[in-house]
Amino acid sequence: HQSHAMSGSVAITEYARLFRNFEEFGGRSHFSLPTPDQLSARIQQNLQYFAVNYVAVALCVVLIGVLLHPWCLVISCVLMCGWYSLMTRPPTFKVQLGDKLTLGKKESMGVMGVISVLALMIFAGTAVFAIVGFTVTIVLVHASFHSGLHAELHREDDNQI
């Protein structure tokens, strides 16, 4: 378990290092109207360069969405408890359903995944689609209009090393 914890903290440190500061991410001077020829390259560069920032934006939108939709909060808590309960079981964990059907941990995780998706779609489908749609819109608009000068600047820095 300690090696997994260590590799997890290393991964988090790496992601934190890739987090771009607000001036670079949202400074007014970095935005301009793209030409049709620039649009695709700009989106691809910015999605790659600002990936960690976009994940942070998505998490903020999800958090706000969950807080604004009480059903989402309740469903999220119930599903998190279910997943926590399942994930903390030993690998040899089995569930007996009836006389003939036994599910191992992997099968139980598959069933829990289906239950999770169905619960979210039935009880919070509209909110989930609104949250995902809003997040994708924010990210694509930012990636489209951010000038992407960071790519040239970092290439120059890399060449100087």
C-alpha positions in Angstrom: 0.0 0.0 0.0 2.9 2.4 0.7 4.2 2.2 -2.8 0.8 3.0 -4.2 0.5 6.0 -1.8 4.0 7.2 -2.8 3.3 6.9 -6.6 0.0 8.7 -6.0 1.7 11.6 -4.3 4.3 11.8 -7.0 1.6 11.9 -9.6 -0.2 14.7 -7.8 3.1 16.6 -7.5 3.6 16.2 -11.3 0.1 17.5 -12.0 0.5 20.4 -9.6 3.7 21.3 -11.4 1.8 21.5 -14.7 -0.8 23.8 -13.3 -0.5 27.1 -15.1 -0.8 30.4 -13.1 -3.8 32.6 -13.5 -2.0 35.3 -15.5 -0.9 32.8 -18.1 -4.3 31.0 -18.1 -6.7 34.0 -17.9 -4.7 37.2 -18.5 -6.6 39.5 -20.9 -3.4 40.0 -23.1 -3.4 36.3 -24.0 -6.7 36.3 -25.8 -7.4 37.1 -29.4 -9.9 36.2 -32.2 -8.5 33.2 -34.1 -8.5 33.0 -37.8 -10.2 29.9 -39.2 -6.8 28.5 -40.1 -5.5 28.9 -36.5 -8.6 27.5 -34.7 -7.8 23.8 -34.8 -4.1 24.1 -33.9 -4.9 26.6 -31.2 -7.5 24.3 -29.6 -5.2 21.3 -29.7 -2.2 23.2 -28.3 -4.2 24.8 -25.5 -6.0 21.5 -24.6 -2.6 19.9 -24.1 -0.9 22.9 -22.4 -3.7 23.8 -20.1 -5.0 20.3 -19.4 -4.5 20.5 -15.6 -6.2 23.9 -15.5 -9.1 22.6 -17.5 -9.5 19.7 -15.1 -9.6 22.2 -12.2 -12.3 24.2 -14.1 -14.3 21.1 -14.7 -14.1 20.1 -11.0 -15.3 23.6 -10.0 -18.2 23.4 -12.4 -19.1 19.9 -11.1 -18.9 21.2 -7.5 -21.1 24.1 -8.2 -23.6 21.9 -10.2 -23.8 19.4 -7.3 -24.4 22.1 -4.8 -27.1 23.8 -6.9 -28.9 20.5 -7.5 -29.6 18.8 -4.1 -30.5 15.5 -5.8 -27.0 15.4 -7.3 -25.5 15.9 -3.8 -27.6 13.1 -2.3 -26.9 10.7 -5.2 -23.2 11.5 -5.2 -23.0 10.8 -1.5 -24.9 7.5 -1.8 -22.8 6.4 -4.8 -19.5 7.4 -3.1 -20.4 5.3 0.0 -21.2 2.4 -2.3 -18.0 2.7 -4.2 -15.9 3.2 -1.0 -17.5 0.1 0.5 -16.8 -2.0 -2.6 -13.2 -0.7 -3.2 -12.1 -1.4 0.4 -13.1 -5.1 0.2 -10.3 -7.6 -0.3 -9.7 -8.9 -3.9 -11.2 -12.3 -2.9 -14.6 -10.6 -2.0 -17.6 -12.4 -3.3 -21.4 -11.7 -3.3 -23.8 -14.6 -3.4 -27.0 -13.8 -5.4 -29.5 -16.6 -5.1 -28.5 -20.2 -5.1 -26.3 -20.3 -8.3 -25.0 -16.8 -8.9 -21.8 -15.6 -7.3 -20.1 -12.3 -8.2 -16.4 -11.6 -7.6 -15.0 -8.2 -6.9 -14.5 -7.3 -10.6 -18.1 -8.3 -11.5 -19.4 -6.4 -8.5 -17.5 -3.3 -9.7 -19.1 -3.7 -13.1 -22.6 -4.0 -11.5 -21.8 -0.9 -9.4 -20.7 1.0 -12.5 -24.0 0.2 -14.2 -26.0 1.2 -11.1 -24.0 4.4 -10.9 -24.7 5.4 -14.5 -28.4 4.5 -14.3 -28.8 6.4 -11.0 -27.2 9.5 -12.4 -29.2 9.3 -15.6 -32.5 8.6 -13.8 -32.2 11.0 -10.9 -29.9 13.7 -12.2 -29.7 13.3 -16.0 -30.6 16.9 -16.8 -28.1 18.3 -14.3 -25.3 15.9 -15.5 -25.8 16.9 -19.1 -26.0 20.6 -18.2 -22.8 20.3 -16.2 -20.9 18.4 -18.9 -22.2 20.7 -21.6 -21.3 23.9 -19.7 -17.8 22.5 -18.9 -17.1 21.5 -22.5 -18.3 24.9 -23.7 -16.1 26.9 -21.3 -13.0 24.8 -22.1 -13.5 25.0 -25.9 -14.2 28.8 -25.8 -11.0 29.3 -23.7 -8.9 27.0 -25.9 -10.2 28.8 -29.1 -9.6 32.3 -28.0 -6.4 31.9 -26.0 -3.6 33.0 -28.3 -1.3 30.1 -27.5 1.8 32.1 -27.3 2.9 29.8 -24.4 3.9 27.2 -27.0 6.5 29.4 -28.7 7.8 30.8 -25.4 8.3 27.3 -23.9 9.9 26.1 -27.1 12.4 29.0 -26.9 13.0 28.1 -23.2 13.6 24.4 -24.1 16.0 25.4 -26.9 18.1 27.5 -24.5 18.7 24.6 -22.1 
